[in-house]
Amino acid sequence: MRADDIQKAQQIGRESQFPIDAMHKAFKQNWEKSCKGTLLVDLENAE
Protein backbone atom coordinates (compact mmCIF):
# COMPACT_ATOMS: atom_id res chain seq x y z
CA MET A 1 0.00 0.00 0.00
CA ARG A 2 1.20 3.50 -0.77
CA ALA A 3 0.26 6.74 0.94
CA ASP A 4 1.56 10.28 0.78
CA ASP A 5 0.92 10.68 4.52
CA ILE A 6 1.30 7.36 6.39
CA GLN A 7 0.08 8.79 9.71
CA LYS A 8 -3.11 10.09 8.09
CA ALA A 9 -3.63 6.74 6.35
CA GLN A 10 -3.21 4.87 9.66
CA GLN A 11 -5.69 7.20 11.36
CA ILE A 12 -8.24 6.66 8.59
CA GLY A 13 -7.77 2.90 8.97
CA ARG A 14 -8.32 3.06 12.73
CA GLU A 15 -11.48 5.13 12.35
CA SER A 16 -12.95 3.26 9.41
CA GLN A 17 -16.51 1.95 9.76
CA PHE A 18 -16.41 -0.33 6.70
CA PRO A 19 -17.28 -3.99 7.44
CA ILE A 20 -14.05 -5.27 5.85
CA ASP A 21 -11.98 -3.07 8.17
CA ALA A 22 -13.94 -4.33 11.19
CA MET A 23 -13.15 -7.88 10.09
CA HIS A 24 -9.44 -7.05 9.75
CA LYS A 25 -9.40 -5.47 13.21
CA ALA A 26 -11.06 -8.53 14.75
CA PHE A 27 -8.58 -10.80 12.98
CA LYS A 28 -5.61 -8.80 14.25
CA GLN A 29 -6.95 -8.92 17.81
CA ASN A 30 -7.52 -12.68 17.71
CA TRP A 31 -4.81 -14.02 15.41
CA GLU A 32 -2.83 -15.63 18.22
CA LYS A 33 -5.78 -17.76 19.28
CA SER A 34 -5.69 -21.01 17.45
CA CYS A 35 -8.54 -22.36 15.46
CA LYS A 36 -8.63 -25.76 13.85
CA GLY A 37 -8.64 -25.72 10.09
CA THR A 38 -9.47 -28.44 7.65
CA LEU A 39 -6.89 -29.51 5.10
CA LEU A 40 -8.58 -29.13 1.74
CA VAL A 41 -5.69 -30.15 -0.51
CA ASP A 42 -2.54 -32.02 0.52
CA LEU A 43 0.14 -30.90 -1.92
CA GLU A 44 2.82 -33.07 -0.36
CA ASN A 45 0.98 -36.39 -0.65
CA ALA A 46 -0.57 -36.25 -4.10
CA GLU A 47 -1.86 -39.85 -4.17
N, C-alpha and C positions, 0 to 999 in steps of 0.2 A: 504494500500500500504506500502511496505517496501523498504527502501533504506539504503545503507551503509553511504551515504553522502547526507543528506536531502537538504542542500543548493545547491549542484550540481543538484540534481533531480528537484528542483524548477526552477533553471536556464534553464534546458533542457525543462521543461514544458512551460516556458515563451517564449522560442525561437522556439518552435516547429512549423513546417509548415504543419503538417498533418491536413486534413480537420476536423477530429473529435475534435482536440484540438482547432481549430478555432471556431467550434460550441460551445464548452464548454466555451470559452472566451466570446463569444457573449451572451450566457446564463447568465453568471455571471455578465456581465455589465448591463443586462436588467431584471434581475429577480424580481426587485421591481415593475416594471411596470406590471399592471394587464392585463391579457388577458382572455377573456371569454372562458370557456371550456364547453364541452357538457357532461352531465352525461350519461355514457354508460350503467352502471349497478347500480341500487339502492339496496345496500345490506341491508338497514334498512327496506325497504318496499317491501318485497318479495311477492307480490300479484300475 
